[in-house]
Amino acid sequence: MENTYEEGRLLLINKPVDWTSFDVVKKLRYTLKVKKIGHAGTLDPLATGLLIIGTGKYTKKLNELQGLDKEYSGIIEIGKTTPSFDLETDFDSESNWEHLGPEDLQHAKEQLTGFIEQIPPAHSAIKIDGERAYKKARKNKEVRLEPRSVEIKRFDIDHSNLPEVGFSVACSKGTYIRSLANDFGQKLGVGGYLKKLVRTSIGDYKLADAMDLQDFISQHNEGH
């Protein structure tokens, strides 16, 4: 079996929470005993969902796959903020949100649909002068990232459980859902952060067709 992986395969894996995308690649490199392996599009450690892994000759396809549109679902909690825009860092502000009604949330959502300018989170893997932005941010160094144009093709929200706002988003490559959550909170004037995130699709590849990482490893090891 190793030979087929060494030659080239595409694997759909459901990334576990608290694993980095690189952790998954490293674990699979060891399990499958392959030299060439990579993934198409990083997921934050606290996010779960679809990770496309390419081995062998399929590593050449990863760039192309990375450029595909993506879909996510999750929860934005309004009325609180964190420096990382998710639960990786502690809360640094809290505001009353109870004056907000459904029309306020709808208006904020509409302002963040279509082509928008988005500033990536300071706690991101983007390199500044050769150093990852999140490393600078963790040392309390100033992080300045340029805004980028992204497209939010669909942004559906469910405000039946405030202060939690359920959402589902279809977007172009390069979109940071943490930044979208932060911007949503800013538009509402009370702040917001990303409480939960699941990547449900990359192009035509669906999370429904992905395997749990540990199940995949167990099945592979049983086959040997």
Secondary structure, DSSP 8 states (H G I E B T S, - for coil): -HHHHHHEEEEEEEE-TT--HHHHHHHHHHHHT-S-EEESS---TT-EEEEEEEEEGGGGGHHHHHTS-EEEEEEEEESEE-TTSSTTS---EE---TT--HHHHHHHHHHTSEEEEE---SSSS-EETTEEHHHHHHTT-------EEEEEEEEEEEEEETTEEEEEEEE-TT--HHHHHHHHHHHHTS-EEEEEEEEEEETTEEGGG-EEHHHHHHHHHHT-
